Every structure is written in C-alpha cells, then in structure tokens.
Amino acid sequence: MAYRLIIFLLINFAALALGAMFTGKGVPSEWYINLNKAPWTPPGWVFGAAWTTIMVCLAIYMAYAWRSIPDRKLLIGLFALQWVLNVLWNPVFFAMHQVALGLIIISLLTVLVGYFLIGWFPYLKAKALLVLPYFVWLLIATSLNAYILLKN
C-alpha cells in the first residue's frame, strides 16, 4: 500500500503544481481583484492548507480504493477524469476568464467526487470519508464560482 500511496501523492501534487501555475498569476491579477466575490470567500492562506489536506486524503483514499474497488479500470478512469477536471478549472477560470465554463467544470468535478464518496462507500465504508474534505471544499468552491458568475 505504501508504494501506491506515494504514486497517488505524486500524481495529486502534480495536479496542484499545474493548477498553481495559473492560480498564482490569476489571484493577484487585476481581473480577479476587481471581481465582486462572495462574502464567504476564504482568505488566501486557506486555499493552500485546504488543497494540501485534500490531496493527502485523496491519495490515502485511492490507495485503499485500489485494494477495495473491484473495477480498477473504472476507478483509474474516474480518478484520471477527476485529475483533468481539477487541473483544467484553473486555466479556464484564471487565465481565460471563462467563469461560466469554470462553473460547469467545477460542478462536474463536484458530482464526480460525490460519487467517490457515496458510490464506493459500500466497498470502502468509513475510509470513503477521506474524500469528504474534498467534496465539502468543492461545494464551497462551486458556490464561489457561481457567485462570481451571477454577480459580475
């Protein structure tokens, strides 16, 4: 299990690194600064702490899921789709300023992570709760994206 955990940690943190390339330039941009943002938008430092926790928990979840989910092709396919959606949101939102498309992407990601939590709960039991922080964070992030779409 340790080997798989390391692999999933590397894959997850690669997603964070790719996303950070766009987020790092996007957050201080004039475009983002001038957006009307939701009153519940967390301070900047929360994002780094949240994503670090989420990616560690997701790696542990995937290491357990690898042993527990009978259809590994589906597991890896959905994990890969999650990875692509997660990484894709950053350039779409921050570089291309496509807020509506960003909302579609993050909504799909939220539904997918919800499936990780609920759909595979029968196989993983309490270990499925490892993706709960990811799911909750995505609910918040989706609401932030929707607020920006509606109020700008």
C-alpha positions as a Markdown table, in Angstrom:
| # | Residue | x | y | z |
|---|---|---|---|---|
| 1 | Met | 0.0 | 0.0 | 0.0 |
| 2 | Ala | 2.9 | 2.4 | 0.7 |
| 3 | Tyr | 4.0 | 2.2 | -2.9 |
| 4 | Arg | 0.6 | 3.1 | -4.2 |
| 5 | Leu | 0.2 | 5.9 | -1.6 |
| 6 | Ile | 3.5 | 7.5 | -2.9 |
| 7 | Ile | 2.3 | 7.2 | -6.5 |
| 8 | Phe | -1.0 | 8.9 | -5.7 |
| 9 | Leu | 0.7 | 11.6 | -3.7 |
| 10 | Leu | 3.0 | 12.4 | -6.6 |
| 11 | Ile | 0.1 | 12.4 | -9.1 |
| 12 | Asn | -2.1 | 14.6 | -6.8 |
| 13 | Phe | 0.7 | 17.1 | -6.0 |
| 14 | Ala | 1.5 | 17.3 | -9.7 |
| 15 | Ala | -2.1 | 18.5 | -10.2 |
| 16 | Leu | -1.6 | 21.1 | -7.5 |
| 17 | Ala | 1.6 | 22.3 | -9.2 |
| 18 | Leu | 0.0 | 22.6 | -12.6 |
| 19 | Gly | -3.0 | 24.4 | -11.1 |
| 20 | Ala | -0.8 | 26.8 | -9.1 |
| 21 | Met | 0.8 | 27.9 | -12.4 |
| 22 | Phe | -2.5 | 29.6 | -13.3 |
| 23 | Thr | -3.8 | 30.4 | -9.8 |
| 24 | Gly | -0.5 | 32.1 | -8.8 |
| 25 | Lys | -0.8 | 34.5 | -11.6 |
| 26 | Gly | -4.6 | 34.8 | -11.5 |
| 27 | Val | -5.2 | 35.7 | -7.9 |
| 28 | Pro | -3.2 | 38.9 | -7.9 |
| 29 | Ser | -4.4 | 39.8 | -11.4 |
| 30 | Glu | -6.4 | 43.0 | -11.9 |
| 31 | Trp | -9.2 | 40.9 | -13.4 |
| 32 | Tyr | -9.6 | 38.7 | -10.2 |
| 33 | Ile | -9.0 | 41.6 | -7.8 |
| 34 | Asn | -11.8 | 43.6 | -9.3 |
| 35 | Leu | -14.4 | 40.8 | -9.3 |
| 36 | Asn | -17.3 | 41.0 | -6.9 |
| 37 | Lys | -16.6 | 38.0 | -4.8 |
| 38 | Ala | -18.8 | 36.1 | -2.3 |
| 39 | Pro | -18.7 | 37.4 | 1.3 |
| 40 | Trp | -17.8 | 33.8 | 2.4 |
| 41 | Thr | -14.6 | 33.8 | 0.2 |
| 42 | Pro | -11.9 | 32.4 | 2.5 |
| 43 | Pro | -8.6 | 34.3 | 2.9 |
| 44 | Gly | -5.9 | 33.2 | 0.5 |
| 45 | Trp | -3.9 | 31.1 | 3.0 |
| 46 | Val | -6.9 | 28.8 | 3.5 |
| 47 | Phe | -6.7 | 27.6 | -0.1 |
| 48 | Gly | -3.1 | 26.2 | 0.3 |
| 49 | Ala | -3.9 | 24.5 | 3.6 |
| 50 | Ala | -7.2 | 23.1 | 2.2 |
| 51 | Trp | -5.7 | 21.7 | -1.0 |
| 52 | Thr | -2.7 | 20.1 | 0.8 |
| 53 | Thr | -5.1 | 18.3 | 3.2 |
| 54 | Ile | -7.4 | 17.3 | 0.4 |
| 55 | Met | -4.6 | 15.8 | -1.8 |
| 56 | Val | -3.1 | 13.9 | 1.1 |
| 57 | Cys | -6.6 | 12.5 | 2.0 |
| 58 | Leu | -7.3 | 11.7 | -1.7 |
| 59 | Ala | -4.0 | 9.8 | -2.0 |
| 60 | Ile | -4.8 | 7.7 | 1.0 |
| 61 | Tyr | -8.4 | 7.1 | -0.3 |
| 62 | Met | -7.1 | 6.0 | -3.7 |
| 63 | Ala | -4.5 | 3.6 | -2.1 |
| 64 | Tyr | -7.4 | 2.0 | -0.1 |
| 65 | Ala | -9.7 | 2.1 | -3.2 |
| 66 | Trp | -7.1 | 0.3 | -5.3 |
| 67 | Arg | -7.4 | -2.7 | -3.0 |
| 68 | Ser | -11.1 | -2.5 | -2.5 |
| 69 | Ile | -12.9 | -1.5 | -5.7 |
| 70 | Pro | -13.4 | -4.5 | -8.0 |
| 71 | Asp | -13.4 | -2.5 | -11.3 |
| 72 | Arg | -9.9 | -0.9 | -11.3 |
| 73 | Lys | -10.3 | 0.4 | -14.8 |
| 74 | Leu | -13.3 | 2.4 | -13.8 |
| 75 | Leu | -11.5 | 3.6 | -10.6 |
| 76 | Ile | -8.5 | 4.8 | -12.6 |
| 77 | Gly | -10.6 | 6.2 | -15.4 |
| 78 | Leu | -12.7 | 8.3 | -12.9 |
| 79 | Phe | -9.6 | 9.3 | -11.0 |
| 80 | Ala | -8.0 | 10.5 | -14.2 |
| 81 | Leu | -11.1 | 12.4 | -15.2 |
| 82 | Gln | -11.1 | 14.0 | -11.7 |
| 83 | Trp | -7.5 | 14.9 | -12.2 |
| 84 | Val | -8.1 | 16.5 | -15.6 |
| 85 | Leu | -11.2 | 18.5 | -14.3 |
| 86 | Asn | -9.3 | 19.6 | -11.3 |
| 87 | Val | -6.3 | 20.9 | -13.3 |
| 88 | Leu | -8.5 | 22.3 | -16.2 |
| 89 | Trp | -10.5 | 24.6 | -14.0 |
| 90 | Asn | -7.5 | 26.8 | -13.1 |
| 91 | Pro | -6.6 | 28.0 | -16.7 |
| 92 | Val | -10.3 | 28.2 | -17.7 |
| 93 | Phe | -11.2 | 30.4 | -14.8 |
| 94 | Phe | -8.0 | 32.4 | -14.1 |
| 95 | Ala | -6.3 | 32.6 | -17.5 |
| 96 | Met | -9.2 | 32.5 | -19.9 |
| 97 | His | -11.7 | 34.3 | -17.5 |
| 98 | Gln | -14.4 | 31.8 | -18.6 |
| 99 | Val | -16.4 | 31.9 | -15.4 |
| 100 | Ala | -19.4 | 30.0 | -16.8 |
| 101 | Leu | -17.3 | 27.2 | -18.3 |
| 102 | Gly | -15.4 | 27.1 | -15.0 |
| 103 | Leu | -18.7 | 26.6 | -13.2 |
| 104 | Ile | -19.6 | 23.7 | -15.5 |
| 105 | Ile | -16.1 | 22.1 | -14.9 |
| 106 | Ile | -16.2 | 22.5 | -11.1 |
| 107 | Ser | -19.8 | 21.3 | -11.0 |
| 108 | Leu | -18.8 | 18.1 | -12.9 |
| 109 | Leu | -15.9 | 17.7 | -10.6 |
| 110 | Thr | -18.1 | 18.1 | -7.5 |
| 111 | Val | -20.5 | 15.4 | -8.8 |
| 112 | Leu | -17.6 | 13.1 | -9.6 |
| 113 | Val | -16.1 | 13.5 | -6.1 |
| 114 | Gly | -19.5 | 13.0 | -4.6 |
| 115 | Tyr | -19.6 | 9.6 | -6.5 |
| 116 | Phe | -16.2 | 8.7 | -4.9 |
| 117 | Leu | -17.8 | 9.4 | -1.5 |
| 118 | Ile | -21.2 | 7.8 | -2.0 |
| 119 | Gly | -20.9 | 5.4 | -4.9 |
| 120 | Trp | -17.9 | 3.5 | -3.5 |
| 121 | Phe | -19.0 | 3.7 | 0.2 |
| 122 | Pro | -20.2 | 0.1 | 0.2 |
| 123 | Tyr | -16.7 | -1.0 | -0.7 |
| 124 | Leu | -14.7 | 1.4 | 1.4 |
| 125 | Lys | -17.0 | 2.0 | 4.4 |
| 126 | Ala | -15.6 | 4.7 | 6.7 |
| 127 | Lys | -12.5 | 5.1 | 4.5 |
| 128 | Ala | -14.7 | 6.7 | 1.9 |
| 129 | Leu | -14.9 | 9.7 | 4.3 |
| 130 | Leu | -11.3 | 10.5 | 3.3 |
| 131 | Val | -12.8 | 12.3 | 0.3 |
| 132 | Leu | -15.3 | 14.2 | 2.4 |
| 133 | Pro | -13.0 | 17.3 | 2.8 |
| 134 | Tyr | -12.6 | 17.3 | -1.0 |
| 135 | Phe | -16.3 | 17.2 | -1.5 |
| 136 | Val | -17.1 | 19.9 | 1.0 |
| 137 | Trp | -14.3 | 22.1 | -0.4 |
| 138 | Leu | -15.7 | 21.7 | -3.9 |
| 139 | Leu | -19.2 | 22.6 | -2.7 |
| 140 | Ile | -17.7 | 25.8 | -1.3 |
| 141 | Ala | -15.6 | 26.5 | -4.4 |
| 142 | Thr | -18.6 | 25.8 | -6.7 |
| 143 | Ser | -20.6 | 28.3 | -4.7 |
| 144 | Leu | -17.8 | 30.9 | -5.0 |
| 145 | Asn | -17.6 | 30.3 | -8.8 |
| 146 | Ala | -21.4 | 30.6 | -9.1 |
| 147 | Tyr | -21.4 | 33.8 | -7.1 |
| 148 | Ile | -18.8 | 35.4 | -9.4 |
| 149 | Leu | -20.8 | 34.3 | -12.4 |
| 150 | Leu | -24.0 | 35.8 | -11.1 |
| 151 | Lys | -22.7 | 39.0 | -9.5 |
| 152 | Asn | -20.2 | 40.1 | -12.2 |
